Amino acid sequence: MAFRLLRSLLPVVLGVVCWFCTLVAPVQASLTNNNYDGNIYALYAGNGSLVPPRSTLAQALDARRAAVLVYYLDDASASKRFAAVVSELQRVWGTSIELIPIATDPLQNRPKSGPRDPATYWKGVVPQVVVLDPQGQVVLDASGQVDIGTINRAVSQATGIPLLEGQGNSGSTVSFNELNSEVQQS
């Protein structure tokens, strides 16, 4: 009896599952559109460890550590393309700096509250990179697809750590599949 009931319900269940599958749109993540695809660092740079950052700007300044602020939006194609550069900064500088990616949505339309507030340095564009030395002085403030060599030189200046061979060179971001990219040093 139970077997007959299950056998008669199987076509109905399969029909409902197939109908449901036609309602679900396929995922269309892309570096070239302004759609929200999720965490851009995990998706486009293969590095989900960047968000949330391990410390805040206030903590970095209290610890007197150089900080690199990277302003981004998960749904901006420019930020998606820049994600590999941010991941490369983490690989190169490791724990020598505080790398702080900051989504700009919470910064919009709110008052700035001084040098410990990341909103103070944001100019309203993404991506934007700000390198601060341990005293909180701005060493680099650049917008757009900032060259990895430029950022590395600024971090070296902020930390006092000399660049290794090739770190000061420019690099290019190269896509190695439909979603992910990496920085290749020139």
C-alpha positions as CSV (number, residue, x, y, z in Angstrom):
1,M,0.0,0.0,0.0
2,A,2.7,2.5,1.0
3,F,4.8,1.5,-2.0
4,R,1.8,2.3,-4.4
5,L,1.3,5.6,-2.7
6,L,4.9,6.6,-3.1
7,R,4.9,5.4,-6.7
8,S,1.9,7.5,-7.5
9,L,3.3,10.6,-5.8
10,L,6.7,10.4,-7.4
11,P,5.5,12.1,-10.7
12,V,3.8,14.9,-8.8
13,V,6.9,15.6,-6.7
14,L,9.2,15.5,-9.7
15,G,6.8,17.8,-11.6
16,V,6.9,20.3,-8.7
17,V,10.7,20.2,-8.5
18,C,11.0,20.8,-12.3
19,W,8.5,23.6,-12.2
20,F,10.4,25.2,-9.3
21,C,13.7,24.9,-11.2
22,T,12.2,26.9,-14.1
23,L,11.4,29.8,-11.7
24,V,15.0,30.1,-10.4
25,A,17.2,32.4,-12.6
26,P,20.7,31.3,-13.3
27,V,23.6,33.1,-11.5
28,Q,25.3,35.6,-13.8
29,A,28.2,36.9,-11.9
30,S,30.5,39.1,-14.0
31,L,33.4,41.5,-13.5
32,T,32.0,43.9,-16.0
33,N,28.5,44.7,-14.6
34,N,27.3,46.6,-11.6
35,N,25.2,43.8,-10.2
36,Y,25.5,42.6,-6.7
37,D,27.1,39.1,-6.8
38,G,28.2,38.7,-3.1
39,N,31.5,39.2,-1.5
40,I,33.8,40.5,-4.3
41,Y,37.0,39.4,-2.5
42,A,35.8,35.8,-2.2
43,L,34.3,35.7,-5.7
44,Y,36.7,37.7,-7.9
45,A,40.0,37.5,-6.0
46,G,39.6,34.0,-4.3
47,N,40.2,35.6,-0.9
48,G,37.3,35.7,1.4
49,S,39.5,36.5,4.4
50,L,39.6,40.2,3.6
51,V,36.1,40.9,4.7
52,P,35.4,41.6,7.5
53,P,38.8,43.2,8.1
54,R,40.7,42.0,11.1
55,S,40.9,45.5,12.7
56,T,39.4,48.9,12.4
57,L,41.0,52.2,11.5
58,A,40.8,53.3,15.2
59,Q,42.5,50.1,16.3
60,A,45.3,50.5,13.7
61,L,45.9,54.1,14.8
62,D,45.9,53.1,18.5
63,A,48.4,50.4,17.8
64,R,50.5,52.9,15.7
65,R,50.5,50.6,12.7
66,A,50.4,51.6,9.0
67,A,47.0,51.2,7.5
68,V,45.7,50.7,4.0
69,L,42.1,51.7,3.6
70,V,40.3,50.4,0.5
71,Y,36.9,51.8,-0.2
72,Y,34.7,49.6,-2.4
73,L,31.2,48.6,-3.3
74,D,30.2,44.9,-3.9
75,D,28.0,46.0,-6.8
76,A,30.5,48.2,-8.6
77,S,32.4,46.7,-11.6
78,A,35.4,48.9,-10.8
79,S,35.6,47.5,-7.3
80,K,35.2,44.0,-8.7
81,R,38.2,44.5,-11.0
82,F,40.3,46.0,-8.2
83,A,39.6,43.1,-5.8
84,A,42.7,41.1,-7.1
85,V,44.9,44.1,-6.2
86,V,43.6,44.2,-2.7
87,S,44.2,40.4,-2.3
88,E,47.8,40.9,-3.7
89,L,48.4,43.6,-1.1
90,Q,47.5,41.1,1.7
91,R,49.7,38.5,0.2
92,V,52.7,40.8,-0.2
93,W,52.4,42.8,3.1
94,G,50.8,40.1,5.3
95,T,50.7,41.3,8.9
96,S,53.1,44.3,8.4
97,I,50.1,46.5,7.8
98,E,46.4,46.8,8.6
99,L,44.6,46.2,5.4
100,I,41.1,47.5,5.9
101,P,38.6,47.1,3.0
102,I,35.6,49.3,3.7
103,A,32.2,49.1,2.0
104,T,31.1,52.6,1.3
105,D,27.3,52.1,1.7
106,P,27.4,52.8,5.5
107,L,29.6,55.9,5.0
108,Q,27.1,57.7,2.7
109,N,25.1,60.6,4.0
110,R,26.5,60.6,7.5
111,P,28.7,63.2,9.3
112,K,32.5,62.6,9.5
113,S,33.8,62.3,13.1
114,G,37.6,63.0,12.7
115,P,40.7,61.1,11.7
116,R,39.7,57.9,13.4
117,D,36.6,57.7,11.2
118,P,37.1,56.1,7.8
119,A,34.5,58.4,6.3
120,T,36.9,61.3,6.8
121,Y,39.2,60.0,4.0
122,W,36.6,58.8,1.6
123,K,36.0,61.1,-1.4
124,G,32.8,59.5,-2.7
125,V,34.4,57.3,-5.4
126,V,35.2,53.6,-5.6
127,P,37.7,52.1,-5.6
128,Q,39.8,54.4,-3.5
129,V,43.0,53.6,-1.7
130,V,44.4,55.6,1.3
131,V,47.7,54.6,2.9
132,L,48.3,56.0,6.3
133,D,51.6,55.9,8.2
134,P,51.7,54.9,11.9
135,Q,51.1,58.5,12.9
136,G,48.0,58.7,10.9
137,Q,49.4,60.9,8.1
138,V,48.2,60.2,4.6
139,V,51.0,58.9,2.4
140,L,48.8,58.0,-0.6
141,D,45.2,58.9,-1.6
142,A,44.3,57.6,-5.0
143,S,41.1,56.6,-6.8
144,G,40.4,54.2,-9.6
145,Q,42.4,51.2,-10.7
146,V,45.5,52.2,-8.8
147,D,48.7,50.4,-9.9
148,I,50.0,47.8,-7.4
149,G,53.5,49.3,-7.7
150,T,52.3,52.7,-6.6
151,I,50.5,51.2,-3.6
152,N,53.6,49.1,-2.7
153,R,55.9,52.1,-2.8
154,A,53.5,54.1,-0.5
155,V,53.2,51.2,1.9
156,S,57.0,50.8,2.0
157,Q,57.3,54.6,2.8
158,A,54.6,54.3,5.5
159,T,56.1,51.3,7.2
160,G,59.8,51.9,6.6
161,I,60.1,48.3,5.2
162,P,62.1,48.3,2.0
163,L,60.5,46.8,-1.1
164,L,61.7,43.4,-2.3
165,E,63.0,43.0,-5.8
166,G,60.0,43.6,-8.2
167,Q,57.6,44.9,-5.6
168,G,57.9,48.5,-6.7
169,N,57.1,47.5,-10.3
170,S,53.8,48.0,-11.9
171,G,51.5,45.0,-12.3
172,S,48.5,44.1,-14.4
173,T,45.4,42.3,-13.4
174,V,44.8,39.3,-15.5
175,S,41.6,37.2,-15.5
176,F,42.3,33.5,-15.4
177,N,38.7,32.3,-15.6
178,E,35.3,33.8,-16.0
179,L,35.3,35.2,-12.5
180,N,38.7,35.3,-10.8
181,S,41.7,37.4,-11.6
182,E,45.2,37.9,-10.2
183,V,47.9,40.5,-10.2
184,Q,50.9,39.7,-12.3
185,Q,54.1,41.7,-11.7
186,S,55.7,43.2,-14.7
